[in-house]
Amino acid sequence: AGWLVPVAAFGGGAAAIGLTYALARPGKGSGNATLLLVGIAMAAFCSALIGFLTYIANESELQSLVFWQMGSLARANWADVVAVLPLFAIGAFALHRLATPLDMLALGERQAQHLGLDVARTRRLLVAFSALLVGAAVAFAGSISFVGLVVPHVARLLVGPGHRWLLPLSGLLGALLIVVADTAARTLDPPAEIPLGLFSAALGAPFFLWLVLQQRRKAAA
């Protein structure tokens, strides 16, 4: 029973990503904007489904569901780490092998094609392995917001845009941020523990807005 939530979360996330990609069909008459719009629609549908499950849940199920949605490491154990480790190793290794194609894609899809890159295949691999990593993490820890939005920008400021260094540094900084945020969430209001997802969102949202404003100022200059 303890594995039911993580397995269902991972399977549901994989199904949602696969369906989103199949409906958007990027590279076949549709661009990234279509993928984004289909993703928004799929997120709304999944939110409605979660709301329905919340509505029909009993008190014990509701507590578990809400706790998982807010994200926390309180129930993490070494068995979870062992279960996630193979998925993490496969996803991290695969993404690191795609560092050079990512550098080529950063120039633009048309330029990457001129350089000999199979853009459609590379995009599929990126979506698949990113979903593997994110799905495995969220399945066990719940939704912890803004880590994936804030950390890569910080890493890019430190090592530049080259993905061979940017990808591993983003992983290390993301893990460090989670540890620091979890420590703060456990110590700010003892003996209670602030849900980690709420804490990271409260810190990450202002920082992300600051990054957006900085980009707008650079563009205007």
C-alpha positions as CSV (number, residue, x, y, z in Angstrom):
1,A,0.0,0.0,0.0
2,G,2.9,2.3,0.7
3,W,4.0,2.0,-2.9
4,L,0.6,2.7,-4.4
5,V,0.8,6.5,-4.4
6,P,4.4,6.7,-5.9
7,V,3.6,4.1,-8.5
8,A,0.3,5.7,-9.5
9,A,1.9,9.2,-9.5
10,F,4.8,8.0,-11.7
11,G,2.4,6.2,-14.1
12,G,0.0,9.1,-14.2
13,G,2.7,11.6,-14.9
14,A,4.2,9.4,-17.7
15,A,0.8,9.0,-19.3
16,A,0.1,12.7,-19.1
17,I,3.4,13.6,-20.7
18,G,3.0,11.0,-23.4
19,L,-0.5,12.2,-24.2
20,T,0.5,15.8,-24.3
21,Y,3.4,15.1,-26.7
22,A,1.1,12.9,-28.9
23,L,-1.6,15.6,-29.1
24,A,0.8,18.5,-29.7
25,R,3.0,16.5,-32.2
26,P,5.8,19.1,-32.2
27,G,7.8,19.2,-35.4
28,K,4.9,18.0,-37.5
29,G,3.1,21.2,-38.4
30,S,3.1,22.6,-34.9
31,G,5.6,24.5,-32.8
32,N,6.5,24.9,-29.2
33,A,3.5,27.2,-28.6
34,T,1.2,24.3,-29.5
35,L,3.0,22.1,-27.1
36,L,2.7,24.7,-24.4
37,L,-1.0,25.1,-24.9
38,V,-1.7,21.4,-24.9
39,G,0.4,21.1,-21.7
40,I,-1.7,23.8,-20.1
41,A,-4.9,22.0,-21.1
42,M,-3.6,18.7,-19.8
43,A,-2.5,20.3,-16.5
44,A,-6.0,21.7,-16.1
45,F,-7.6,18.3,-16.7
46,C,-5.2,16.7,-14.2
47,S,-6.0,19.3,-11.7
48,A,-9.7,18.6,-12.1
49,L,-9.0,14.9,-11.7
50,I,-7.1,15.5,-8.5
51,G,-9.9,17.7,-7.3
52,F,-12.4,14.9,-7.9
53,L,-10.2,12.4,-6.0
54,T,-9.9,14.9,-3.2
55,Y,-13.7,15.2,-3.1
56,I,-14.4,11.5,-2.8
57,A,-11.5,10.8,-0.4
58,N,-12.1,9.8,3.2
59,E,-10.4,11.7,6.0
60,S,-7.3,9.5,6.1
61,E,-6.9,9.5,2.3
62,L,-7.5,13.2,2.1
63,Q,-4.7,13.9,4.6
64,S,-2.3,11.8,2.7
65,L,-3.3,13.3,-0.7
66,V,-3.0,16.9,0.5
67,F,0.3,16.2,2.3
68,W,1.7,14.7,-0.9
69,Q,0.4,17.6,-3.1
70,M,2.3,20.1,-0.9
71,G,5.5,18.2,-1.2
72,S,7.7,17.0,1.7
73,L,10.7,14.9,2.6
74,A,9.2,13.9,6.0
75,R,8.3,10.4,4.9
76,A,11.4,9.8,2.8
77,N,13.5,6.7,3.7
78,W,16.4,4.8,2.2
79,A,14.0,2.3,0.5
80,D,12.7,5.2,-1.5
81,V,16.2,6.3,-2.4
82,V,17.1,2.8,-3.6
83,A,13.9,2.6,-5.7
84,V,14.6,6.0,-7.3
85,L,18.4,5.6,-7.8
86,P,18.3,3.5,-11.0
87,L,15.8,5.8,-12.6
88,F,17.9,8.8,-11.6
89,A,21.1,7.2,-12.9
90,I,19.6,6.3,-16.3
91,G,18.0,9.8,-16.7
92,A,21.1,11.7,-15.6
93,F,23.4,9.7,-17.8
94,A,21.1,10.1,-20.8
95,L,20.7,13.8,-20.4
96,H,24.4,14.3,-20.0
97,R,25.0,12.5,-23.3
98,L,22.6,15.0,-24.9
99,A,24.6,18.0,-23.7
100,T,26.0,18.7,-27.2
101,P,22.6,18.4,-29.0
102,L,21.2,20.8,-26.4
103,D,23.9,23.3,-27.2
104,M,23.0,23.0,-30.8
105,L,19.3,23.4,-30.1
106,A,20.1,26.6,-28.1
107,L,21.1,28.1,-31.5
108,G,17.6,27.4,-32.8
109,E,16.0,24.4,-34.4
110,R,16.7,25.4,-38.0
111,Q,20.3,26.1,-37.2
112,A,20.6,22.8,-35.4
113,Q,19.1,21.0,-38.4
114,H,21.7,22.7,-40.7
115,L,24.4,21.3,-38.3
116,G,23.1,17.8,-38.9
117,L,21.1,17.3,-35.7
118,D,17.9,15.1,-35.9
119,V,15.8,17.7,-34.0
120,A,12.6,15.5,-33.7
121,R,14.5,12.5,-32.3
122,T,16.5,14.7,-29.9
123,R,13.3,16.4,-28.7
124,R,11.6,13.0,-28.0
125,L,14.6,11.8,-26.0
126,L,14.8,15.1,-24.0
127,V,11.1,14.8,-23.1
128,A,11.3,11.1,-22.3
129,F,14.3,11.4,-20.0
130,S,13.3,14.6,-18.4
131,A,9.9,13.0,-17.6
132,L,11.7,10.0,-16.1
133,L,13.7,12.2,-13.7
134,V,10.8,14.5,-12.7
135,G,8.3,11.7,-12.4
136,A,10.5,9.7,-10.2
137,A,11.2,12.6,-7.9
138,V,7.6,13.8,-7.7
139,A,6.3,10.3,-7.2
140,F,8.1,10.0,-3.8
141,A,8.5,13.6,-2.6
142,G,5.3,15.3,-4.0
143,S,5.2,18.6,-5.8
144,I,8.1,20.9,-4.8
145,S,7.6,24.1,-6.8
146,F,10.1,26.4,-8.6
147,V,13.2,24.3,-8.2
148,G,13.3,23.5,-11.9
149,L,12.7,27.1,-12.8
150,V,15.1,28.9,-10.5
151,V,18.1,26.6,-10.2
152,P,19.1,26.4,-13.9
153,H,19.1,30.2,-14.2
154,V,21.5,30.4,-11.2
155,A,23.7,27.6,-12.6
156,R,23.8,29.4,-16.0
157,L,25.1,32.6,-14.2
158,L,27.9,30.5,-12.7
159,V,29.1,28.4,-15.6
160,G,27.6,29.8,-18.7
161,P,25.2,28.2,-21.2
162,G,27.3,25.1,-22.0
163,H,25.1,22.1,-21.0
164,R,28.0,19.8,-20.3
165,W,28.6,21.7,-17.1
166,L,25.2,23.3,-16.7
167,L,23.3,20.0,-16.4
168,P,25.3,18.5,-13.5
169,L,25.6,21.8,-11.7
170,S,21.9,22.3,-11.9
171,G,21.4,18.9,-10.3
172,L,23.8,19.6,-7.5
173,L,22.4,23.1,-6.8
174,G,18.8,21.7,-6.9
175,A,19.7,19.1,-4.4
176,L,21.4,21.7,-2.2
177,L,18.4,24.0,-2.4
178,I,16.1,21.2,-1.3
179,V,18.3,20.3,1.6
180,V,18.5,23.9,2.8
181,A,14.8,24.5,2.3
182,D,13.9,21.3,4.1
183,T,16.1,22.2,7.0
184,A,14.5,25.6,7.2
185,A,11.0,24.1,6.9
186,R,11.7,21.8,9.9
187,T,13.2,24.5,12.1
188,L,11.2,27.6,11.6
189,D,8.1,26.5,13.5
190,P,9.0,23.5,15.7
191,P,7.6,21.0,16.4
192,A,5.5,21.6,13.3
193,E,7.0,21.3,9.8
194,I,6.1,23.7,7.0
195,P,5.4,21.7,3.8
196,L,8.5,21.9,1.7
197,G,6.5,22.6,-1.5
198,L,4.9,25.7,0.1
199,F,8.2,26.9,1.4
200,S,10.0,26.5,-1.9
201,A,7.2,28.3,-3.8
202,A,7.3,31.2,-1.3
203,L,11.0,31.6,-1.8
204,G,11.2,30.7,-5.5
205,A,8.3,32.8,-6.9
206,P,9.9,36.2,-6.0
207,F,13.3,35.1,-7.2
208,F,11.8,34.0,-10.5
209,L,10.0,37.3,-10.9
210,W,13.3,39.1,-10.3
211,L,14.9,37.0,-13.0
212,V,12.1,37.8,-15.5
213,L,12.5,41.6,-14.7
214,Q,16.2,41.3,-15.2
215,Q,15.7,39.7,-18.6
216,R,13.3,42.4,-19.6
217,R,15.7,45.2,-18.6
218,K,18.5,43.5,-20.6
219,A,16.2,43.2,-23.6
220,A,15.1,46.9,-23.3
221,A,18.7,48.0,-23.1
